[in-house]
Amino acid sequence: MITAIVLIKTSVDRIPEIAESIAALDSVSEVFSVTGTYDLIAMVRVRAHDDLAEVIPGRISKIPGVEATDTHVAFRTYSQHDLEAAFAIGLDS
């Protein structure tokens, strides 16, 4: 699974509607409204790199009110959940 973090600039007066439209897309797992240079951050998860082109410029960028995107592809994912599972291997409960 490939994870992309998409930083999104939007029309400020339509942030909630744009966020809901992005969140409704199949490959988008979460959308965060944030402070700073960007208005939204979307987490996109796809099976192949080619799928990123379909989702980000093909769908997200075409949503009315989306002004710009900046995409970062994750090399590896680390999470507290993964660490806890790794340390629990072989331990009796």
Backbone torsions as a table, in degrees:
resi	resn	phi	psi	omega
1	MET	NA	133.7	179.0
2	ILE	-103.7	131.1	179.0
3	THR	-111.8	131.8	175.1
4	ALA	-122.6	137.3	175.6
5	ILE	-103.1	118.3	-174.9
6	VAL	-111.1	115.1	175.9
7	LEU	-88.2	130.3	-169.9
8	ILE	-128.7	128.8	171.0
9	LYS	-98.1	136.0	-176.3
10	THR	-133.8	173.5	168.3
11	SER	-68.0	121.2	-171.8
12	VAL	-62.2	-31.0	-177.7
13	ASP	-77.5	-4.0	-178.1
14	ARG	-125.5	19.5	-176.0
15	ILE	-53.8	-49.6	-177.6
16	PRO	-61.5	-41.9	-179.3
17	GLU	-67.6	-40.7	178.9
18	ILE	-66.2	-43.2	178.5
19	ALA	-59.8	-42.1	179.1
20	GLU	-65.5	-39.2	178.5
21	SER	-64.7	-41.9	179.0
22	ILE	-67.3	-43.5	-178.9
23	ALA	-63.1	-25.0	-179.2
24	ALA	-77.4	-12.2	179.5
25	LEU	-71.2	142.6	-175.0
26	ASP	-54.3	-45.7	-173.5
27	SER	-87.4	1.4	-179.6
28	VAL	-94.7	120.0	-177.9
29	SER	-91.8	-34.0	178.6
30	GLU	-148.4	153.3	171.3
31	VAL	-134.2	129.4	-179.3
32	PHE	-114.8	134.0	170.1
33	SER	-88.7	126.9	-171.3
34	VAL	-132.7	165.9	173.2
35	THR	-93.4	164.4	176.3
36	GLY	110.5	-156.6	-175.7
37	THR	-65.0	-34.1	-178.5
38	TYR	-105.9	157.7	-178.4
39	ASP	-95.9	-33.6	-177.6
40	LEU	-136.3	152.6	170.0
41	ILE	-127.2	127.2	178.8
42	ALA	-115.0	139.1	174.3
43	MET	-99.6	118.7	-178.8
44	VAL	-113.2	130.0	179.4
45	ARG	-125.3	121.5	-178.6
46	VAL	-134.2	167.2	-179.0
47	ARG	-85.1	-30.0	-176.1
48	ALA	-137.5	152.8	179.8
49	HIS	-57.0	-38.3	179.9
50	ASP	-59.9	-29.4	179.2
51	ASP	-66.4	-26.2	178.3
52	LEU	-60.5	-39.6	179.7
53	ALA	-63.9	-35.3	178.6
54	GLU	-69.5	-40.6	-174.7
55	VAL	-80.9	-48.4	-171.4
56	ILE	-78.7	-69.5	178.3
57	PRO	-72.7	-26.8	-177.1
58	GLY	-76.3	-30.8	-177.9
59	ARG	-124.4	-56.3	-175.8
60	ILE	-59.5	-49.4	-176.4
61	SER	-66.5	-18.1	-179.3
62	LYS	-91.5	-3.5	177.3
63	ILE	-71.2	127.5	179.6
64	PRO	-55.4	129.0	-179.4
65	GLY	102.9	-16.8	175.0
66	VAL	-77.7	120.2	-175.8
67	GLU	-98.1	-34.6	-178.9
68	ALA	-162.1	153.3	174.8
69	THR	-132.0	153.0	175.5
70	ASP	-135.8	114.4	-171.5
71	THR	-105.4	135.6	176.6
72	HIS	-124.4	122.9	179.9
73	VAL	-95.0	130.8	-178.6
74	ALA	-78.6	133.8	173.1
75	PHE	-78.0	-41.6	-175.7
76	ARG	-149.9	150.6	179.7
77	THR	-113.1	131.4	175.4
78	TYR	-121.6	137.6	175.7
79	SER	-149.1	158.1	178.7
80	GLN	-59.2	-38.3	179.1
81	HIS	-60.2	-44.8	179.1
82	ASP	-63.4	-41.5	-179.5
83	LEU	-65.2	-42.6	179.3
84	GLU	-62.8	-41.4	179.6
85	ALA	-65.0	-40.1	-179.2
86	ALA	-65.4	-41.1	-179.4
87	PHE	-74.7	-19.9	-178.2
88	ALA	-85.3	-8.8	-178.4
89	ILE	-62.2	125.8	176.8
90	GLY	83.7	-1.5	179.1
91	LEU	-92.9	140.0	175.8
92	ASP	-85.8	139.9	179.9
93	SER	-83.7	NA	NA
